């Protein structure tokens, strides 16, 4: 007896839960390459969903930033462990979504897990490397230390649906930021699987919020949202109908920190930009706090 296909309709990931889009909209996701095959339905996030995600990220940010760096490292490493346990699903999602061979998909998933571990390892070392004891005249200590920017909106790479996604999320989280991520529109399944891995790991709800849908519709609202402190436009260059320069100008309204597409820490690969592991991707999303303290006798 033949079976009827169980066709999935995936949801968004906001505040540690999986809500439907408030608009009730969804769109079809197909495999890459010739003979496109239906894979699933994905939720089409809206402006209201973006607002809900920012609200969840803001509520979670003080607790995440207030955790010890060592604890953040443990939590992020746990995500890598969960990803490893779901390797087969990630490989399947990447292979069908990006049109890769089985061997290439395995390599991409391994690189994504390794990159997550790489960034997790920086959590309790970043402040030591980027902070400083500054030489000053007088009987004072002058100490500079990095602090998280706050809530970061991220446009993930459109082509590199898993490795590129990890490469923009992980550096923001390591330093104590929370994120609202706009995943690849046409290749959202690796992001959805990552959301499921996050939900079953130790990451507090709201630290990572993942939206699927059309970045050209949602990104302008994230750029103008006054409770978003920074926006990473790495994936904006690959979105039809979206000019990253317009988003940068919109972000200037409340003096958001903006990370442009390209630049340091991004290598050109066909057919998209894929961020490489880079200390600069972490420091770009931090502020420097300088403290003066009198020296004792």
C-alpha positions in Angstrom: 0.0 0.0 0.0 1.4 3.4 -1.0 1.6 6.1 1.7 0.4 9.7 1.5 3.2 12.2 1.8 3.2 14.0 5.2 3.9 17.5 4.0 5.2 19.7 6.7 4.4 23.4 7.3 7.2 24.8 9.4 6.8 27.7 11.8 8.8 30.6 13.0 11.1 30.5 16.0 10.5 33.4 18.4 11.1 33.6 22.2 12.0 29.9 22.4 8.6 28.9 20.9 7.4 28.0 17.4 4.5 30.3 16.6 2.8 30.5 13.2 3.1 33.8 11.3 0.5 36.2 12.6 -0.5 36.8 9.0 -1.2 33.1 8.5 0.9 33.2 5.3 3.3 30.4 4.1 5.2 29.7 1.0 6.4 26.6 -0.8 10.1 25.5 -0.6 11.6 23.6 -3.4 14.9 21.7 -3.9 17.7 23.4 -5.9 18.7 22.5 -9.4 16.8 20.9 -12.2 13.6 19.0 -11.5 12.6 21.1 -8.6 10.9 19.0 -5.9 8.5 20.3 -3.3 10.2 20.0 0.2 7.9 21.8 2.6 6.0 24.9 3.4 7.7 27.6 5.4 6.1 30.4 7.4 6.2 33.8 5.8 7.1 36.2 8.5 5.6 39.7 8.7 6.3 43.1 10.2 4.4 42.0 13.3 6.4 38.8 13.6 9.6 40.9 13.4 8.3 43.2 16.2 7.6 40.1 18.4 11.0 38.8 17.7 12.7 42.0 18.7 10.6 42.1 21.9 11.7 38.6 22.8 15.3 39.4 22.0 15.2 42.5 24.2 13.7 40.7 27.1 16.4 37.9 26.9 19.4 40.2 26.4 20.2 41.3 29.9 20.2 37.7 31.2 22.3 36.5 28.3 24.9 39.3 28.7 24.9 38.9 32.4 25.8 35.2 32.3 29.5 34.4 32.8 31.6 34.1 29.6 32.4 30.5 30.6 28.7 29.7 30.9 28.0 31.2 27.5 30.8 29.0 26.1 29.2 25.9 27.6 25.7 26.8 26.2 27.1 27.5 22.7 29.2 24.3 22.7 26.0 22.4 23.6 24.4 23.7 20.4 27.3 22.2 18.5 26.7 18.8 20.3 23.0 18.9 19.3 23.9 19.8 15.7 26.3 16.8 15.6 23.5 14.5 16.8 21.2 15.8 14.0 23.9 15.7 11.4 22.0 13.5 9.0 19.1 15.9 8.9 21.4 18.9 8.4 23.1 17.1 5.5 19.8 16.3 3.9 18.6 19.9 4.2 21.8 21.4 2.8 22.0 18.8 0.0 18.5 19.4 -1.3 18.4 23.1 -0.6 21.7 24.0 -2.1 21.9 21.3 -4.8 25.2 19.8 -3.4 26.6 16.3 -3.7 26.4 14.1 -0.6 30.1 14.5 0.1 30.0 18.3 -0.3 27.0 18.6 2.0 28.8 16.5 4.6 31.8 18.9 4.3 29.6 22.0 4.7 27.8 20.6 7.8 31.1 19.6 9.4 32.4 23.1 8.7 29.3 24.7 10.2 29.6 22.6 13.4 33.3 23.3 13.7 32.7 27.0 13.2 30.2 27.0 16.0 32.7 25.4 18.3 35.4 27.9 17.2 33.2 30.8 18.2 32.1 29.2 21.4 35.8 28.8 22.4 36.2 32.6 22.1 33.5 33.4 24.7 35.8 33.4 27.7 38.8 34.7 25.8 37.4 37.6 23.8 37.5 40.2 26.5 41.1 39.4 27.4 42.2 39.8 23.8 40.2 43.0 22.9 40.3 44.6 26.4 43.2 46.6 27.7 44.9 48.2 30.7 45.6 51.6 29.3 48.7 53.7 30.3 47.6 57.0 31.9 49.3 59.7 33.8 48.4 59.8 37.5 47.5 57.3 40.2 44.7 55.5 38.3 43.8 52.3 36.7 42.3 52.8 33.2 40.6 49.7 31.9 38.9 49.2 28.6 36.5 46.2 28.2 34.1 45.1 25.4 30.4 45.0 26.1 27.6 43.7 23.9 25.8 46.1 21.6 22.4 44.6 22.5 19.8 43.4 20.1 21.3 42.6 16.6 19.2 42.1 13.5 20.9 39.8 11.0 20.3 39.1 7.3 21.7 35.7 6.7 23.4 34.8 3.4 20.9 33.6 0.8 23.0 30.9 -0.8 25.0 29.5 2.1 22.0 28.5 4.1 23.8 26.7 7.0 27.5 27.6 7.0 26.7 31.2 6.2 23.9 31.3 8.8 26.2 30.0 11.6 28.9 32.4 10.5 26.7 35.4 11.2 24.8 34.2 14.3 27.6 32.8 16.4 29.9 35.8 16.6 26.9 38.0 17.7 26.0 35.5 20.5 29.5 35.0 21.8 29.8 38.5 23.1 26.4 38.6 24.8 24.1 40.0 22.1 20.8 38.5 21.2 19.7 38.2 17.6 16.8 38.4 15.3 17.7 36.5 12.1 16.1 36.7 8.7 17.0 33.3 7.1 17.6 32.5 3.5 14.2 32.8 1.7 14.6 30.0 -0.8 16.7 27.7 1.4 15.2 28.0 4.9 15.2 24.4 6.0 18.7 24.4 7.5 17.7 27.5 9.6 14.5 25.7 10.7 16.5 22.6 11.7 18.9 24.9 13.6 16.0 26.4 15.4 14.9 23.0 16.5 18.5 22.3 17.7 18.5 25.6 19.7 15.1 24.7 21.2 16.5 21.4 22.5 19.8 22.8 23.8 20.5 25.2 26.7 20.1 28.5 24.8 17.5 30.6 26.7 14.4 31.5 24.8 14.6 34.8 23.0 18.4 34.7 22.6 18.0 33.6 19.0 14.9 34.3 17.0 14.7 33.0 13.4 12.3 34.4 10.9 11.6 32.9 7.4 10.0 34.7 4.5 10.9 37.6 2.2 13.9 39.7 3.5 12.8 42.5 1.2 9.6 42.7 3.1 10.8 42.4 6.7 14.4 43.9 6.6 13.3 47.5 6.2 11.3 47.3 9.4 14.2 45.8 11.3 16.4 48.5 10.0 14.1 51.2 11.4 13.1 49.5 14.6 14.3 51.7 17.5 14.9 48.8 19.8 17.4 47.1 17.5 20.9 48.3 18.3 22.8 46.9 15.3 22.2 45.3 12.0 24.4 42.9 10.1 23.7 43.2 6.3 25.9 40.4 5.2 23.1 38.6 3.3 21.5 41.7 1.9 23.6 41.7 -1.3 21.8 38.5 -2.5 18.2 39.6 -2.1 16.2 40.8 -5.1 14.4 44.1 -4.5 16.6 45.0 -1.5 19.3 47.7 -1.5 21.6 47.5 1.5 22.4 51.2 1.1 18.8 52.0 1.8 18.8 49.8 4.9 22.0 51.6 6.1 20.4 55.0 5.7 17.3 53.7 7.6 19.4 52.4 10.4 21.0 55.8 10.8 17.7 57.1 12.2 18.6 55.8 15.7 22.3 55.5 15.1 22.4 51.7 14.8 25.7 50.0 14.3 25.8 48.6 10.7 27.9 45.8 9.4 28.0 46.1 5.6 28.1 43.2 3.1 31.7 42.3 2.2 34.6 43.9 3.9 36.9 42.1 6.4 36.0 38.6 7.5 34.1 37.9 4.3 35.5 35.9 1.4 34.0 35.9 -2.1 32.8 32.4 -3.0 30.5 31.4 -5.8 27.7 32.1 -5.8 27.5 34.1 -2.6 29.4 35.7 0.2 30.3 33.3 3.0 31.8 34.9 6.2 35.0 33.3 7.4 35.8 32.9 11.1 37.1 36.3 12.2 37.7 38.1 15.5 36.5 41.2 13.8 33.0 39.8 13.4 32.8 39.7 17.2 34.3 43.1 17.9 32.1 44.7 15.3 29.1 44.0 17.5 30.5 45.3 20.8 31.0 48.6 22.5 34.1 49.6 24.5 33.5 50.6 28.1 36.4 52.4 29.8 36.6 52.6 33.6 38.9 54.7 35.8 39.8 53.5 39.2 42.1 55.1 41.8 45.2 53.1 42.7 45.6 52.1 46.3 48.7 52.9 48.3 
